[in-house]
Amino acid sequence: MSFSNLFRKKTVSDILNQVAKNQSDGHHSLGKHLTARDLTAFGIAAIIGAGIFSTIGKASADGGPAVIFLFIFTALACSFAAFAYAEFASMVPVSGSAYTYSYVAFGEIVAWIIGWALIMEYAIGNITVAISWSDYFTGLLESGGIYLPQWIQMDYLSATNGYHEAVALMQGGKSYENLSDSLKMAYTAWTTSPTLGSFHLIADLPALLIIVLITWLVYRGMKESRNASNLMVVVKLCIILLVIAVGIFYVDTENWSPFAPNGVSGILKGVSAVFFAYIGFDAISTTAEECKNPQRDLPRGMMWAIIICTTLYVIIALVLTGMVNYSYLNVGDPLAFVFEKLNLKWMSGIIAVSAVVAMASVLLVFQMGQPRIWMSMSRDGLLPKRFSKVHPKYKTPSYATIVTGFVVAIPALFLNLTMVTDLCSIGTLFAFVLVCSGVLVLQNKKDIPRGKFKTPYINSKYVFPALLVIGLLLAFTQFKENTMRFITNEKQINDATTIVTSLDENQAKEVFSYLGTVKKDITSTDLEEVLSEISQDEATYQTVVENMPIDASLKYESGFALFKHKIPMWIFLLSLIAFAVWSWRQNLSLIPLLGLVCCLYMMAELSVWNWIYFTIWLIIGLSIYFGFSYKNSKLNYNKLEASLED
């Protein structure tokens, strides 16, 4: 195996010629039905979903009304990446998205890695949205008086983890009635579920239902998927405009003061959740082969989708934080919550219905994107040939669509929502990073055919290093304390909930007894409540925790246990130096470079565990590549044919 063969590249002309020969190889061509309007609708369908109906609440609670700046920052980061996607899509107007683009820019091994990452992105994204849809759907049923058993509407991991956390809190004195709703549901699901030996039969069946329905729709054809998506987009846009129109009359501008109650750190705290609201616009690029005029319409569809959705996110955030104080918005269904709080329950019902429609439209776009990635990899010989089979009647990648249904449906029964959300984000950001890098790698190459769209060129040679210097000055002046704490790896005190849930029953009794000597007026038997009350005074909390009769590892996070969470950010910071040198030497284009930096920063904000899980996924993918894909690659066959001819 030659090392250079790992980076063998496809040319743009080779890719276009290969698409032209698909039909003669026994593969039917995909149907061309999509216009710029359809692509914009697909983008809105993908973006307007969990973000506006769920994660906007938590982000608003953390950042206050200033969360609008986080939406704008994330939209800018996605726009930078969208420029890169649009340039590649205009250059290589075929299915495959970042996978195909990486094949041209970096070579086969990198293309395989990004293709494998995209498979995870779309699969995990589908699982995430299916679980969220299940939550909204069961909530809608309950509002109509229909109650499903808890163990058929919750995933196994959430039930397991929630049950053990609930038990730990109750051992600390918290009553069942005072548990959060999510912990109550997990406890009920675990204790009421049927068992097979010691195994509890807990699975999210509504999530399975929606995946089966959406997979059937995607299998039937692009035209049917387009029509369904357009209809759902119209419905949810009408609902969102209704929310804005009604809510604006209940805005109290006093709720916007203070505008940024928790400062910059509070705004940035929700960066991964808000980014998740934007992922999916890149799925538009997987439909390039089904566009009537991809070189013109793909860039327009991506940009219009981001502009429209960002405008709606900003307006909704301002309306929500104006209707009620930001501190009340840390709920799973913020739109319905604010109208219930203002006794407008008829609006809550409308929002619940629209949330179910919105989630279904997001799932449709995600479920449509993944089979087309598999199809592109199969065409190149990196996956078995059957994955590139196109249905003769429906003109869709039929086999890949069915497999996608199984790949998404089975994990959705058991996986935890938080885990899959972060995994989806890191896979997407990794794709964005490589696409932006690809544009930078190809920018000075003269032998690459160019499409009609090209990212506006601004020389970053002086601009980027200057921005880096400004960032360093701010870090060591305005944010000196936090910067030094990060660099010196100063130990951090655990919060009340973390401490309480890590204690066994005897330790909880010892801590409670100790708190009785410190705080004489304790009236509650809830250890978490008492400790949380003490934590309101930072200095007192630090003293109390320091003297608790438990091991220091339960009280603090320090040493490597703390440093490991900073590894992604150190990777980002060191990368900035490399980017500054690269931009100085190669006169890099500023827009894709900023896209690369913004996306890598958001990756760094995700926990180290997500990086570890993502690395494991890539290792599995590489084992498949070296076991099957390397020797079956079309480029490998082409090389053998050329050597035989010689």
C-alpha positions in Angstrom: 0.0 0.0 0.0 1.5 3.3 -1.1 1.2 6.3 1.2 0.6 8.6 -1.8 -2.3 6.5 -2.9 -4.2 7.5 0.3 -4.3 11.0 -1.1 -5.2 10.2 -4.7 -7.6 12.9 -6.0 -10.5 13.1 -8.4 -10.6 15.9 -10.8 -13.8 17.9 -11.4 -14.0 16.7 -15.0 -13.6 13.1 -13.9 -16.6 13.5 -11.5 -18.8 15.1 -14.1 -17.9 12.4 -16.6 -18.6 9.7 -14.1 -22.1 11.1 -13.5 -22.7 11.1 -17.2 -21.8 7.4 -17.4 -23.9 6.3 -14.4 -26.8 5.3 -16.6 -24.7 3.1 -18.9 -23.3 1.4 -15.7 -26.8 0.4 -14.7 -27.6 3.3 -12.5 -30.5 5.5 -13.3 -30.0 9.3 -13.0 -31.7 11.2 -10.3 -34.7 13.3 -11.2 -34.1 17.1 -11.6 -37.0 18.9 -9.9 -35.5 21.6 -7.6 -35.4 25.3 -8.1 -33.9 28.1 -5.9 -37.2 28.5 -4.2 -37.4 24.8 -3.4 -33.8 24.8 -2.0 -34.6 27.8 0.2 -37.6 26.0 1.5 -35.5 22.9 2.2 -33.1 25.1 4.1 -35.8 26.7 6.2 -37.3 23.2 6.8 -33.9 22.1 8.1 -33.1 25.1 10.2 -36.5 26.2 11.7 -37.1 23.3 14.0 -35.6 22.4 17.4 -33.9 25.8 17.6 -37.0 28.0 17.6 -39.2 25.5 19.5 -36.8 24.3 22.1 -33.1 25.4 22.4 -33.9 29.1 22.1 -35.3 28.9 25.6 -32.2 27.6 27.3 -30.0 30.0 25.3 -32.2 33.0 26.2 -32.1 32.0 29.9 -28.3 32.0 29.8 -27.7 35.1 27.7 -30.7 37.2 28.3 -32.0 39.4 25.4 -28.4 39.6 24.2 -28.7 36.0 23.0 -29.6 37.7 19.6 -25.9 38.4 19.2 -25.2 34.6 19.6 -27.7 33.9 16.8 -26.1 36.5 14.6 -22.6 35.2 15.4 -23.6 31.6 14.6 -25.4 32.8 11.4 -22.2 34.5 10.3 -20.1 31.4 11.0 -22.6 29.3 9.0 -22.6 32.0 6.2 -18.8 31.8 5.9 -19.2 28.0 5.6 -22.1 28.5 3.2 -19.9 30.6 0.8 -17.4 27.7 0.7 -20.2 25.1 0.2 -21.7 27.3 -2.6 -18.4 27.6 -4.4 -17.8 23.9 -4.3 -21.4 23.1 -5.3 -21.1 25.5 -8.2 -17.8 23.9 -9.2 -19.0 20.2 -8.7 -22.8 20.1 -9.1 -23.3 16.5 -8.0 -24.6 14.7 -4.9 -22.1 14.2 -2.2 -21.7 17.5 -0.4 -18.5 17.9 1.6 -17.5 14.4 0.8 -17.2 15.0 -3.0 -15.6 18.4 -2.4 -12.9 16.9 -0.1 -12.2 14.2 -2.8 -11.2 17.1 -5.1 -9.3 19.2 -2.6 -7.5 16.7 -0.3 -7.7 13.2 -1.7 -9.4 9.9 -1.0 -8.5 9.3 2.7 -9.7 12.7 3.7 -12.8 12.3 1.5 -13.5 9.0 3.2 -13.1 10.5 6.7 -15.5 13.4 5.9 -18.0 11.1 4.2 -17.9 8.9 7.3 -18.4 11.9 9.5 -21.3 13.1 7.4 -23.0 9.7 7.7 -22.8 10.2 11.5 -24.0 13.8 11.2 -27.1 13.0 9.3 -27.8 9.8 11.2 -27.3 11.4 14.6 -29.2 14.5 13.5 -32.1 12.3 12.4 -32.1 10.5 15.8 -32.0 13.8 17.6 -34.9 15.3 15.7 -36.9 12.1 16.0 -36.5 12.1 19.8 -37.6 15.7 20.0 -40.5 15.1 17.7 -41.6 12.2 20.0 -41.5 14.6 23.0 -43.7 17.2 21.3 -46.0 14.6 19.9 -46.6 12.8 23.2 -47.1 16.2 24.9 -49.7 17.1 22.3 -51.5 13.8 22.9 -51.5 14.5 26.7 -53.0 17.9 26.1 -55.9 16.1 24.4 -56.3 13.6 27.3 -54.4 10.7 25.7 -51.6 9.4 28.0 -49.1 6.8 26.7 -47.2 4.7 29.2 -43.9 6.5 30.1 -41.8 3.5 29.2 -42.8 3.6 25.5 -42.1 7.3 25.1 -38.6 7.6 26.6 -35.2 6.3 25.5 -33.4 3.7 27.6 -30.4 5.9 28.4 -32.5 8.8 29.7 -34.6 6.5 31.8 -31.5 4.7 33.3 -29.5 7.9 34.1 -32.6 9.8 35.3 -33.6 7.0 37.6 -30.2 6.8 39.3 -30.0 10.6 39.6 -33.5 10.7 41.1 -32.5 8.0 43.6 -29.4 9.9 44.6 -31.3 13.1 45.2 -34.0 11.3 47.2 -31.3 9.8 49.3 -30.2 13.4 50.0 -33.6 14.2 51.3 -35.4 15.5 48.2 -39.0 14.3 48.0 -40.3 12.7 44.8 -42.7 15.7 44.3 -39.8 18.1 44.3 -37.9 16.3 41.6 -37.8 18.0 38.1 -40.3 16.8 35.6 -37.7 15.0 33.5 -36.4 13.1 36.5 -40.0 12.2 37.5 -40.6 10.8 34.1 -37.4 8.8 34.0 -38.1 7.4 37.5 -41.7 6.4 36.5 -40.5 4.9 33.2 -37.9 2.7 35.0 -40.1 1.6 37.8 -43.2 0.9 35.7 -41.6 -0.8 32.7 -42.0 -4.5 32.0 -38.8 -6.5 32.5 -37.1 -9.4 30.8 -35.0 -10.8 33.6 -33.1 -7.8 34.9 -33.4 -5.9 31.6 -36.1 -3.1 31.6 -38.0 -2.8 28.3 -37.9 0.9 27.6 -38.0 2.3 24.1 -39.2 5.5 22.3 -41.8 4.1 20.0 -43.2 7.4 18.7 -39.7 8.2 17.4 -39.7 4.9 15.6 -43.1 5.8 14.0 -42.1 9.1 12.6 -38.8 7.7 11.1 -40.7 4.9 9.3 -43.2 7.5 7.9 -40.5 9.9 6.8 -38.3 7.2 5.3 -41.3 6.0 3.2 -41.9 9.5 1.9 -38.2 10.0 1.0 -38.2 6.6 -0.7 -41.2 7.5 -2.9 -39.4 10.4 -4.6 -37.9 13.9 -4.5 -41.0 15.5 -6.0 -43.2 14.1 -3.1 -40.5 15.1 -0.6 -40.3 18.6 -2.0 -44.1 19.1 -2.0 -44.4 17.8 1.6 -41.5 20.0 2.7 -42.9 23.1 1.1 -46.3 22.5 2.7 -44.8 22.1 6.2 -42.6 25.2 5.7 -45.6 27.3 4.9 -47.5 26.0 8.0 -44.7 26.7 10.4 -43.8 30.1 8.9 -47.4 31.1 9.3 -47.4 29.9 13.0 -44.1 31.8 13.7 -45.4 35.0 12.1 -48.6 34.6 14.2 -46.5 34.2 17.4 -44.6 37.4 16.5 -47.8 39.3 15.6 -49.6 38.3 18.8 -46.6 38.4 21.1 -45.4 41.8 20.1 -48.4 43.4 21.8 -47.3 41.8 25.1 -43.7 42.9 25.0 -42.6 44.9 28.1 -39.3 46.7 27.3 -38.4 46.6 30.9 -37.7 42.9 30.5 -34.9 43.8 28.2 -33.0 45.4 31.0 -30.3 44.3 31.7 -29.8 43.3 28.1 -26.8 41.0 28.8 -27.3 40.0 32.4 -24.5 37.3 32.4 -22.1 39.1 30.1 -20.2 37.6 27.2 -19.8 34.3 29.0 -23.5 33.9 29.4 -24.1 34.7 25.8 -21.5 32.2 24.6 -22.7 29.5 27.0 -25.4 28.5 24.6 -23.2 28.3 21.5 -23.5 24.6 20.8 -27.3 24.6 21.4 -27.7 27.6 19.1 -25.4 26.1 16.4 -27.5 22.9 16.5 -30.4 25.2 15.4 -28.6 26.0 12.2 -27.3 22.6 11.1 -29.0 21.1 8.1 -28.5 23.9 5.6 -25.6 21.9 4.3 -28.0 19.1 3.4 -29.1 21.4 0.6 -25.8 20.7 -1.1 -26.5 16.9 -1.2 -29.4 17.6 -3.7 -27.1 19.3 -6.3 -27.7 16.6 -8.8 -31.4 17.0 -8.6 -31.4 20.8 -9.2 -32.5 22.3 -12.5 -29.7 24.8 -12.4 -27.4 24.0 -9.5 -24.6 26.5 -10.2 -27.0 29.4 -9.9 -29.6 28.1 -7.5 -27.6 26.3 -4.8 -25.7 29.4 -3.6 -29.0 31.4 -3.6 -30.9 28.7 -1.7 -28.3 28.5 1.0 -27.9 32.2 1.5 -31.6 33.0 1.5 -32.3 30.2 4.0 -29.7 31.5 6.5 -30.9 35.1 6.1 -34.6 34.3 6.6 -34.0 32.0 9.5 -31.6 34.3 11.3 -34.1 37.2 11.0 -36.8 35.0 12.5 -34.6 33.8 15.3 -33.6 37.3 16.3 -37.2 38.6 16.3 -38.5 35.6 18.2 -35.7 35.9 20.8 -36.6 39.6 21.3 -40.3 38.9 21.6 -39.8 36.0 24.1 -37.4 38.0 26.3 -39.8 41.0 26.1 -42.9 39.0 27.0 -41.4 37.4 30.2 -38.2 37.9 32.1 -35.3 35.9 30.6 -34.8 33.9 33.8 -38.1 32.0 33.3 -37.2 30.7 29.8 -35.1 27.7 30.8 -37.9 25.3 29.7 -38.2 22.7 26.9 -41.1 24.5 25.1 -40.4 28.3 25.5 -43.0 29.5 23.0 -45.9 27.5 24.5 -44.6 28.5 28.0 -44.7 32.2 27.6 -48.3 32.2 26.2 -49.5 29.9 29.0 -47.9 32.3 31.5 -49.9 35.1 29.9 -53.1 33.0 30.0 -53.2 32.7 26.2 -53.7 28.9 26.2 -55.2 28.8 22.7 -51.9 30.0 21.3 -50.1 27.3 23.2 -52.2 24.6 21.5 -51.4 26.1 18.1 -47.7 26.2 18.9 -47.8 22.5 20.0 -49.3 21.5 16.7 -46.8 23.6 14.7 -43.9 22.2 16.6 -44.9 18.6 15.6 -45.0 19.8 11.9 -41.7 21.7 12.2 -39.8 18.7 13.6 -41.2 16.4 10.9 -39.9 18.8 8.2 -36.4 18.9 9.7 -36.4 15.1 9.8 -37.4 15.0 6.2 -34.5 17.1 5.0 -32.0 15.1 7.2 -33.3 11.8 6.1 -33.1 12.9 2.5 -29.4 14.0 2.8 -27.8 10.8 4.2 -28.7 8.3 1.4 -27.2 10.7 -1.1 -23.9 10.7 0.7 -23.9 6.9 0.8 -24.8 6.9 -2.9 -21.8 9.1 -3.8 -19.4 7.0 -1.8 -20.8 3.9 -3.4 -20.3 5.4 -6.9 -16.6 5.8 -6.1 -16.3 2.2 -5.0 -15.8 3.1 -1.3 -19.0 1.4 -0.3 -20.7 -1.7 -1.9 -22.3 -1.0 -5.3 -25.9 -1.6 -4.1 -25.8 1.7 -2.1 -25.7 3.6 -5.4 -28.8 1.9 -6.8 -31.4 4.4 -8.0 -35.0 3.3 -8.1 -36.2 3.1 -11.8 -39.6 4.6 -11.0 -39.1 6.9 -8.0 -35.6 8.2 -9.1 -34.3 8.0 -5.5 -31.3 6.1 -4.0 -33.7 3.3 -2.8 -31.4 0.8 -1.1 -29.4 3.5 0.7 -32.7 5.1 1.9 -34.0 1.9 3.4 -30.7 1.2 5.2 -30.8 4.8 6.5 -34.2 4.1 7.9 -32.9 1.2 9.9 -29.7 3.0 11.0 -31.7 5.9 12.4 -34.8 4.0 13.8 -33.0 1.5 16.0 -30.7 3.9 17.9 -33.6 6.4 18.3 -35.3 3.8 20.5 -32.5 3.8 23.1 -30.1 6.8 22.8 -30.0 9.9 25.0 -30.9 13.3 23.4 -28.0 15.3 24.9 -25.4 12.8 23.7 -26.8 12.7 20.1 -27.2 16.5 19.9 -23.5 17.1 20.7 -22.3 14.3 18.4 -24.3 15.7 15.6 -22.8 19.2 16.1 -19.2 18.0 16.1 -19.7 15.9 13.0 -21.3 18.9 11.2 -18.6 21.4 12.4 -15.9 19.0 11.2 -17.5 18.9 7.8 -17.7 22.7 7.7 -14.0 23.0 8.7 -12.9 20.7 5.9 -15.1 22.5 3.3 -13.7 25.9 4.3 -10.1 24.4 4.2 -10.8 22.9 0.8 -11.6 26.3 -0.7 -8.4 27.7 0.8 -6.3 24.8 -0.6 -7.8 25.2 -4.1 -7.9 29.0 -4.3 -4.5 29.4 -6.0 -4.7 26.4 -8.2 -5.1 27.4 -11.9 -6.0 23.9 -13.3 -9.4 23.7 -11.4 -12.5 24.4 -13.5 -14.5 27.2 -11.7 -18.3 27.4 -11.4 -20.4 30.5 -11.8 -20.2 31.3 -8.1 -16.9 32.3 -6.4 -16.4 33.5 -2.8 -15.5 37.3 -2.7 -11.8 37.5 -2.2 -10.4 39.6 0.7 -6.7 39.1 1.4 -6.2 37.9 5.0 -2.4 38.3 5.1 -2.6 41.4 7.4 -6.2 41.2 8.6 -6.1 37.8 10.3 -2.8 38.3 12.3 -4.2 41.7 13.3 -7.4 40.1 14.6 -5.3 37.6 16.5 -3.3 40.3 18.2 -6.5 42.2 19.2 -7.9 39.0 20.6 -4.8 38.4 22.7 -4.9 42.0 24.0 -8.5 41.5 25.1 -7.8 38.2 26.7 -5.0 39.6 28.9 -6.8 42.9 29.7 -10.6 42.6 29.8 -10.7 38.9 30.6 -7.4 38.5 32.4 -8.8 36.6 35.4 -10.5 33.9 33.3 -7.5 33.7 31.0 -5.0 33.1 33.8 -7.4 30.6 35.4 -7.5 28.7 32.1 -3.7 28.8 31.6 -2.8 27.8 35.2 -5.5 25.1 35.3 -6.7 26.4 38.7 -9.0 23.8 40.4 -12.7 24.5 40.1 -15.3 23.9 42.8 -18.2 21.6 41.8 -21.8 22.9 41.9 -24.4 21.7 44.4 -26.1 19.2 42.1 -22.8 17.6 41.0 -21.7 17.2 44.6 -25.0 15.8 45.9 -25.5 13.3 43.1 -22.0 11.9 43.6 -22.6 11.0 47.2 -23.8 7.7 48.6 -26.4 7.5 51.4 -23.9 7.7 54.3 -21.9 10.5 52.8 -25.1 12.5 52.2 -26.0 12.1 55.9 -22.5 13.2 57.0 -22.7 16.3 54.8 -26.2 17.2 55.9 -25.1 16.9 59.6 -22.1 19.2 58.9 -24.3 21.8 57.2 -26.5 21.8 60.3 -23.5 23.1 62.3 -22.8 25.8 59.7 -26.3 27.0 59.0 -28.5 26.9 62.1 -31.8 27.9 60.4 -32.1 24.9 58.1 -35.8 24.0 57.6 -35.6 21.7 54.6 -34.5 18.1 54.5 -33.5 18.5 50.8 -29.6 18.5 50.8 -29.4 19.9 47.2 -31.8 22.7 48.1 -29.8 23.7 51.2 -26.5 23.5 49.4 -27.8 25.5 46.4 -29.1 28.2 48.8 -25.6 28.5 50.3 -24.0 28.6 46.8 -25.7 32.0 46.2 -22.9 33.5 48.2 -19.7 32.4 46.3 -17.3 33.1 49.2 -19.4 31.3 51.8 -20.0 28.3 49.5 -16.3 27.9 48.8 -15.6 27.9 52.6 -18.4 25.4 53.3 -17.4 23.0 50.5 -13.7 23.2 51.6 -14.6 21.9 55.1 -17.1 19.2 54.1 -16.3 15.7 55.5 -15.9 14.1 52.1 -13.0 13.4 49.7 -11.6 16.4 47.8 -12.3 14.6 44.4 -16.0 15.0 45.2 -15.7 18.7 46.0 -13.3 19.9 43.2 -12.3 19.2 39.7 -8.5 19.6 39.3 -5.4 18.3 37.7 -5.8 16.2 34.5 -9.5 15.6 35.3 -9.9 19.4 34.8 -7.3 19.9 32.1 -8.8 17.2 29.8 -11.8 19.4 29.3 -9.6 22.2 28.0 -7.8 20.0 25.4 -10.2 21.0 22.6 -9.7 24.7 23.3 -5.9 24.3 23.4 -6.1 22.6 20.0 -8.1 25.7 18.7 -5.6 28.2 20.2 -2.6 26.4 18.7 -4.4 26.2 15.4 -4.8 29.9 15.3 -1.1 30.4 15.2 -0.8 27.9 12.3 -3.6 29.7 10.5 -1.9 33.1 11.0 1.4 31.7 9.4 -0.6 30.1 6.6 -2.6 33.2 5.8 0.7 35.3 5.8 2.5 32.9 3.4 -0.4 32.1 1.0 -2.5 35.3 1.0 -5.5 33.2 2.0 -9.1 34.4 1.3 -10.5 35.9 4.5 -14.1 34.7 4.3 -13.4 30.9 4.2 -10.6 31.4 6.7 -13.1 33.1 9.1 -15.5 30.2 8.5 -12.7 27.7 9.4 -11.9 29.6 12.6 -15.5 30.1 13.7 -16.4 26.4 13.2 -13.2 25.2 14.9 -14.0 27.4 17.8 -17.5 26.0 18.2 -15.9 22.5 18.1 -13.7 23.5 20.9 -16.7 24.5 23.0 -18.0 20.9 22.9 -16.8 18.6 25.7 -13.8 16.4 25.3 -16.0 13.4 25.5 -17.6 14.3 22.2 -14.2 14.6 20.7 -13.4 11.1 22.1 -16.6 9.6 20.8 -16.1 11.2 17.4 -12.5 9.9 17.2 -13.8 6.3 18.0 -16.3 6.7 15.1 -13.5 7.8 12.8 -11.4 4.8 13.8 -14.2 2.5 13.0 -14.6 4.2 9.6 -10.8 3.9 8.9 -10.9 0.2 9.6 -13.7 -0.2 7.0 -11.7 2.0 4.5 -8.5 -0.1 4.8 -10.5 -3.4 4.9 -12.8 -2.7 1.9 -12.7 0.8 0.4 -9.1 1.2 -0.5 -8.8 -1.8 -2.8 -12.4 -1.3 -4.2 -11.9 2.4 -5.0 -12.7 3.3 -8.6 -9.4 5.3 -8.6 -7.6 2.0 -7.7 -9.2 0.3 -10.6 -8.4 3.2 -12.9 -4.7 3.0 -11.9 -4.6 -0.8 -12.5 -6.2 -0.4 -16.0 -3.7 2.3 -16.8 -0.7 0.1 -15.8 -2.1 -2.8 -17.8 -2.4 -0.7 -20.9 1.2 0.4 -20.4 
